[in-house]
Amino acid sequence: MTHAHAFAGNGFASSHTQTAQRLRRVQRLAWLLDAAVRLPGTRFRFGADAVIGLLPVGGSLIMGLVSLYIVFEAWRMSLPTAVLVRMVGNIAVETLVDTVPVAGNIFDAAFKANLRNVALMEQALRQ
């Protein structure tokens, strides 16, 4: 049996592929939520999170729950608890501040918790 077969047999290769797929999925989601649209004439980007967050109270709550999906995927990748706690903290800050009319939406568009959380995931996976 070759070295490659040994890894395939114990699920290592499959696990690595699943992790890569999960990471790509959350990278796309974070981009859609935080940076899919560029404000014309500027370098400023925002996404669905900022737009849906404009809905009174419920929009912020809905987007906070969607953001937790990224944390769920990080948990499924067995990332360290400290990373998961920081990710939840980013979502909590963004969701709470976003409940403040207008100023909260501006903060939400600038803070980009989802992109921050994906960067934390990438950093943890590199280590």
N, C-alpha and C positions, 0 to 999 in steps of 0.2 A: 504494500500500500504506500502511495506517495504521500509526501508532506501535505499537499493540497487536499488529498482525499481525507486525511486525518482531520484537518480543520473542518471540512464540509460535513464530515460525519458527526462532529460534536456540536454543530449548529453555529460555529463561529462565523463562517462566511455569511450564512443566512442572517444572523444577528447584525452584522456590519451593514448588510444591504438594507435591512429594515430601518436601522438607525439613520442611514443616509437618506432613505425615502421620507422618513418622518421629518428630518431636518429640512429637506427641500420643501415639503408641504408647509411647514410653519414659516419658512422664509417667505414663501409666496403670500401666505395669509397676512403676515406682519406688514409686508409691502402694500398689500391692498388696504389694510386697515390704517396705515400710518403715512404712506408716501406715494400713492398711486397717481395723484393729480399734482401738477406743478402750477403754481400761481403765475399766470402770464407776466412776463417781464421781470421775473425774480427767480431766485434759486430755491425759494420756499416751496416745500411740498407738504401735502396733507392727504388724508385718505378717508375711507368710509367712517372710521371711528369719529373723526371730527364732525362729519356731516350728520351722522345718526345721533351723535351726542347733542345736537341742537334740539332734539325733541325734549320737551320738559321732563325732567327726572327719569322717566322710563328709558330714554335713549342712553343715558349714562350707565344705567343698570344693565341694560341689554348688552352694551359693548363691553362692560366689565366681565360679564359672563362669557362672551365670545373670547375675550382675552385669556380667560382661564383655560381654554382649550390648549393654548400654547404651553401652559404650565403642566397640564395633563400629559401632553406628549413628552415634555422634559422628564416627568416622573416615570413614564413608560420606558424612557431611555436610561433609567437608573442614575440620573444625575444626582450629585450630592445634595443633601437636605439644605445646606447653607445657600446653594444656588436657587433652589425652589423657593425658599423663604424670601430671598431678595426679589425674585420674580413676582411673587404674590404682593410684596411690598410696593413694587412699581405699579402694579395694577390698582392696588388700594389707593395709593396717592392720586393717580390719574382719575380714578372713578370718583373719589370724594371731592377733589377740586373741580371736576367737571360738572358737579351739581350746582355750582355757582354760575348764575346766568352770565353770559358773554365772556367775562374774564376766565371762567372755567373752560370755555370752549377754546379760547386762545391758548391757554396753558396746555390743554389736551393736544392741540395741533402742534405745539412746539416740543412737548415732553416726549412723545412717541414711545410709550411704555412697551409696545409690542416689539418694535425694532430693538429697544434696549434689552428686552428679554431674550430675543433670538441671539443677540451678541453675547449675552451671558451663557447661553447654551453652547454656542460655537467655542467660546473660551474654555468652558468646562470639558468639552469633547476633545479639544486639542491636548489637554493635560493628561 
